[in-house]
Amino acid sequence: MRYKKILVVDDSATSRMIVRRCLEMAGYSDAMFLEASDGALALDLLETNPVDLIVTDLKMPRMDGRTLVKKLQSNPATSDIPVLVVSSVAGCAEEHGVYGSNVVTAVQKPLSPAKLMHALEE
């Protein structure tokens, strides 16, 4: 699937930039990117900006990635948006209980375009 509008959620501006660059290098250079520094801001953004993919970190202040995924899954308007979890925590998705119907996969940091491309092809 070609994602045209991607939301990147991470409390680190540098990490958001790395995710964006890796996605661009993985073939998504024509995508529109939105960014949020935590889950609460991501949910606010989604109210007026529908997206095709969400890439989120797990550890963030205010609202972490786990809570964000649960809120996305419980809302009919967002439950079908695919989510790619990116984290420095080994076994990140399994250990934090974020796998669900909309979580497509998890990728461990450090990121590379090849890792992201492989994850999105699964």
Backbone bond lengths (Angstrom), bond angles and torsions (degrees), N, CA, C in turn:
res aa  C-N    CA-C-N  psi(-1)  N-CA   C-N-CA  omega(-1)  CA-C   N-CA-C  phi
1 M - - - 1.459 - - 1.523 109.44 -
2 R 1.291 116.54 141.69 1.463 121.95 177.09 1.522 108.32 -97.47
3 Y 1.303 115.92 118.38 1.464 121.08 178.74 1.520 108.50 -90.01
4 K 1.322 116.57 124.94 1.462 120.83 -176.40 1.525 112.81 -99.53
5 K 1.353 116.37 -25.41 1.465 120.74 -179.85 1.519 107.86 -133.92
6 I 1.326 116.20 116.69 1.468 122.08 -171.87 1.526 109.87 -122.68
7 L 1.330 115.44 130.93 1.464 121.88 175.78 1.517 108.67 -102.67
8 V 1.344 116.57 123.74 1.461 122.63 178.68 1.524 107.68 -107.69
9 V 1.343 115.99 122.67 1.465 121.41 -175.45 1.523 109.20 -119.33
10 D 1.318 116.24 114.72 1.468 122.00 179.45 1.517 107.29 -162.71
11 D 1.338 117.45 142.07 1.458 119.98 -179.43 1.527 112.42 -74.78
12 S 1.315 118.15 -13.23 1.458 122.48 179.49 1.527 110.14 -100.36
13 A 1.340 116.29 120.56 1.469 120.64 177.54 1.527 110.56 -60.61
14 T 1.326 116.70 -35.96 1.462 120.83 178.78 1.523 110.48 -64.84
15 S 1.322 117.37 -43.68 1.466 120.81 178.25 1.522 111.58 -63.78
16 R 1.332 116.96 -39.69 1.464 119.67 177.23 1.527 110.73 -62.01
17 M 1.325 116.18 -41.02 1.457 120.49 179.03 1.527 110.95 -65.36
18 I 1.328 117.66 -40.46 1.463 121.83 178.95 1.533 110.06 -63.95
19 V 1.323 117.40 -45.14 1.468 120.82 178.10 1.523 109.70 -59.05
20 R 1.313 115.80 -46.98 1.471 120.04 -179.52 1.524 111.17 -60.86
21 R 1.310 117.46 -47.10 1.474 120.98 -179.69 1.525 111.04 -62.60
22 C 1.319 116.59 -42.72 1.473 119.90 178.96 1.528 110.69 -62.88
23 L 1.328 116.87 -41.65 1.465 120.04 178.31 1.533 110.70 -64.97
24 E 1.321 116.57 -40.95 1.467 119.93 177.73 1.526 110.32 -61.37
25 M 1.320 116.78 -43.69 1.466 121.30 179.88 1.531 111.62 -70.14
26 A 1.332 116.75 -23.55 1.467 121.44 179.20 1.531 111.84 -85.53
27 G 1.325 117.24 5.45 1.456 120.23 175.21 1.511 115.41 112.04
28 Y 1.325 117.60 7.26 1.462 120.77 -178.60 1.532 111.92 -109.57
29 S 1.326 116.44 35.15 1.464 120.15 -178.03 1.531 111.97 -68.16
30 D 1.336 116.97 -21.25 1.458 119.97 179.30 1.528 112.95 -92.01
31 A 1.324 117.41 1.42 1.465 120.93 -179.57 1.524 110.72 -76.38
32 M 1.328 115.13 154.72 1.461 121.44 172.22 1.526 106.78 -93.56
33 F 1.318 116.50 131.08 1.457 121.30 -178.07 1.514 110.60 -111.05
34 L 1.338 115.02 134.07 1.453 122.81 171.07 1.520 106.35 -115.08
35 E 1.330 116.98 153.78 1.457 120.14 -179.13 1.513 111.10 -133.87
36 A 1.348 114.10 148.28 1.462 121.38 175.12 1.525 107.66 -143.07
37 S 1.324 116.53 145.50 1.467 120.75 -176.79 1.525 113.47 -92.40
38 D 1.331 117.85 -2.97 1.469 121.11 173.55 1.524 108.97 -164.56
39 G 1.308 115.49 172.45 1.453 120.71 -176.51 1.513 114.16 -63.16
40 A 1.330 117.17 -36.61 1.467 120.25 -179.50 1.524 110.95 -64.12
41 L 1.321 116.42 -43.48 1.466 120.10 177.74 1.527 110.82 -66.41
42 A 1.321 116.51 -35.47 1.465 120.69 177.33 1.529 110.66 -61.28
43 L 1.324 116.36 -46.10 1.466 119.99 179.22 1.525 111.16 -62.73
44 D 1.325 117.03 -39.83 1.466 120.64 176.80 1.525 110.67 -60.75
45 L 1.320 116.60 -45.19 1.461 121.98 179.21 1.522 111.94 -60.63
46 L 1.335 115.95 -41.03 1.459 121.14 -176.81 1.531 113.17 -67.01
47 E 1.322 117.25 -20.08 1.467 120.18 179.06 1.526 111.47 -62.73
48 T 1.328 116.95 -32.20 1.470 120.52 -177.45 1.529 113.23 -121.20
49 N 1.324 117.55 -2.64 1.458 121.58 -177.08 1.520 110.75 -133.39
50 P 1.317 119.01 89.03 1.467 119.69 177.33 1.532 109.76 -64.95
51 V 1.328 116.25 144.15 1.463 121.42 179.91 1.524 110.01 -129.43
52 D 1.346 115.12 164.93 1.462 122.00 179.53 1.518 112.84 -96.98
53 L 1.341 116.66 -18.94 1.467 122.26 -177.17 1.516 108.99 -155.57
54 I 1.347 115.42 143.06 1.464 121.48 173.37 1.519 107.30 -120.86
55 V 1.330 115.92 128.72 1.458 122.11 174.20 1.517 105.75 -112.97
56 T 1.334 116.83 117.70 1.468 119.16 -174.87 1.519 112.94 -130.87
57 D 1.314 114.09 144.49 1.454 122.66 170.00 1.529 106.69 -79.75
58 L 1.327 116.60 165.04 1.461 119.61 177.24 1.524 112.14 -95.47
59 K 1.312 117.29 -45.94 1.464 120.62 -174.59 1.519 110.28 -91.74
60 M 1.350 114.96 106.90 1.462 122.34 178.51 1.523 108.15 -145.11
61 P 1.332 116.66 153.27 1.466 119.22 176.53 1.527 110.65 -73.80
62 R 1.287 116.64 170.10 1.461 125.60 177.77 1.510 112.32 63.83
63 M 1.341 119.24 -69.74 1.464 121.30 175.05 1.519 107.94 -134.89
64 D 1.339 115.21 115.59 1.467 119.55 -178.04 1.533 111.35 -78.62
65 G 1.332 115.32 173.43 1.454 121.09 -177.92 1.518 113.81 -64.22
66 R 1.317 116.42 -34.20 1.478 120.06 179.09 1.526 110.70 -62.59
67 T 1.319 116.18 -46.35 1.456 120.94 179.08 1.530 110.55 -65.78
68 L 1.328 116.36 -40.42 1.466 120.79 177.51 1.525 110.57 -58.02
69 V 1.331 117.22 -48.29 1.464 121.06 -179.13 1.531 110.32 -60.35
70 K 1.321 117.63 -43.31 1.471 120.63 179.85 1.526 111.49 -63.22
71 K 1.338 116.93 -40.61 1.468 120.34 179.01 1.529 110.56 -68.03
72 L 1.323 117.27 -38.27 1.465 120.81 176.86 1.520 110.47 -62.56
73 Q 1.328 116.52 -42.88 1.462 121.76 -178.13 1.521 111.95 -67.66
74 S 1.319 117.99 -30.17 1.464 120.85 -176.15 1.530 113.01 -87.34
75 N 1.325 117.42 -6.72 1.456 121.15 -178.80 1.532 109.35 -106.31
76 P 1.336 118.48 118.31 1.462 120.36 -179.21 1.535 113.75 -56.50
77 A 1.329 117.16 -28.08 1.464 120.53 -179.27 1.531 112.52 -72.99
78 T 1.340 117.33 -21.00 1.466 120.49 -176.66 1.526 113.85 -122.98
79 S 1.314 117.39 -4.50 1.471 120.05 -173.11 1.527 113.93 -66.29
80 D 1.319 117.99 -19.74 1.463 120.71 -179.74 1.526 113.58 -95.00
81 I 1.325 118.15 -2.40 1.464 119.87 -179.98 1.531 108.48 -75.40
82 P 1.347 117.58 123.74 1.462 119.18 177.78 1.527 110.70 -65.57
83 V 1.342 115.28 142.27 1.459 121.96 -179.67 1.521 108.76 -123.63
84 L 1.322 115.61 131.19 1.460 122.81 173.60 1.521 106.46 -110.66
85 V 1.329 116.59 118.86 1.463 121.62 -179.91 1.525 108.62 -90.27
86 V 1.331 116.35 131.06 1.450 123.00 177.60 1.521 107.00 -123.64
87 S 1.331 117.02 126.22 1.459 119.13 -177.47 1.516 111.29 -154.36
88 S 1.314 115.60 155.36 1.459 120.76 175.54 1.526 111.17 -85.24
89 V 1.327 116.80 -6.21 1.456 122.24 -178.92 1.528 109.55 -81.70
90 A 1.310 117.25 125.40 1.472 120.91 177.94 1.515 109.41 -61.71
91 G 1.318 117.24 140.37 1.462 121.40 -178.90 1.510 111.26 59.51
92 C 1.320 115.47 34.52 1.457 121.77 -167.41 1.527 114.62 -52.69
93 A 1.297 118.86 -49.73 1.462 119.56 -175.00 1.523 111.72 -70.75
94 E 1.331 116.32 -44.30 1.460 119.26 -178.02 1.518 111.76 -64.98
95 E 1.339 116.29 -45.97 1.463 120.34 -176.22 1.517 112.84 -67.00
96 H 1.310 116.66 -29.25 1.457 119.33 -177.29 1.518 112.95 -101.21
97 G 1.321 116.72 6.25 1.444 121.16 174.49 1.510 114.61 61.43
98 V 1.336 118.06 41.93 1.457 119.63 -178.12 1.523 113.66 -104.83
99 Y 1.326 117.53 0.75 1.458 116.17 177.45 1.512 109.60 -71.55
100 G 1.283 115.65 136.48 1.447 122.03 178.88 1.509 108.61 -162.59
101 S 1.290 115.29 -168.83 1.454 119.92 -175.19 1.519 113.11 -62.54
102 N 1.333 118.17 -29.60 1.464 118.90 -177.15 1.524 113.82 -101.11
103 V 1.330 119.69 -8.42 1.460 121.04 178.88 1.526 108.00 -84.09
104 V 1.335 115.43 111.65 1.458 119.53 -175.74 1.524 111.89 -77.97
105 T 1.315 116.84 -38.90 1.461 120.76 178.51 1.519 109.51 -172.73
106 A 1.322 115.81 177.56 1.457 121.98 176.88 1.518 108.69 -130.17
107 V 1.314 115.57 144.22 1.458 122.50 179.83 1.516 107.88 -126.75
108 Q 1.327 115.16 133.25 1.456 119.46 179.58 1.521 110.39 -89.60
109 K 1.340 116.42 137.65 1.458 121.85 174.52 1.522 108.67 -70.42
110 P 1.307 120.13 151.03 1.457 128.00 4.18 1.524 111.60 -75.41
111 L 1.315 114.60 147.83 1.461 121.53 -177.64 1.520 111.78 -86.57
112 S 1.309 114.07 158.08 1.458 121.81 170.59 1.518 106.79 -146.52
113 P 1.335 117.45 156.42 1.465 118.86 176.44 1.528 111.53 -57.17
114 A 1.323 117.43 -38.31 1.476 120.75 -179.68 1.524 111.20 -63.90
115 K 1.347 118.09 -42.34 1.471 121.36 178.64 1.524 110.88 -61.18
116 L 1.335 115.71 -45.27 1.461 119.30 -179.02 1.519 111.42 -67.08
117 M 1.325 117.11 -42.33 1.462 120.48 179.37 1.531 110.36 -61.48
118 H 1.330 116.39 -43.43 1.451 120.43 179.01 1.534 110.38 -62.83
119 A 1.315 116.64 -44.82 1.468 120.73 -179.01 1.523 111.28 -62.00
120 L 1.315 118.04 -40.46 1.456 121.46 -177.82 1.521 112.36 -75.93
121 E 1.313 116.89 -20.80 1.476 120.13 177.62 1.514 111.95 -81.77
122 E 1.348 118.39 -20.27 1.466 121.58 -178.15 1.511 111.88 -63.76
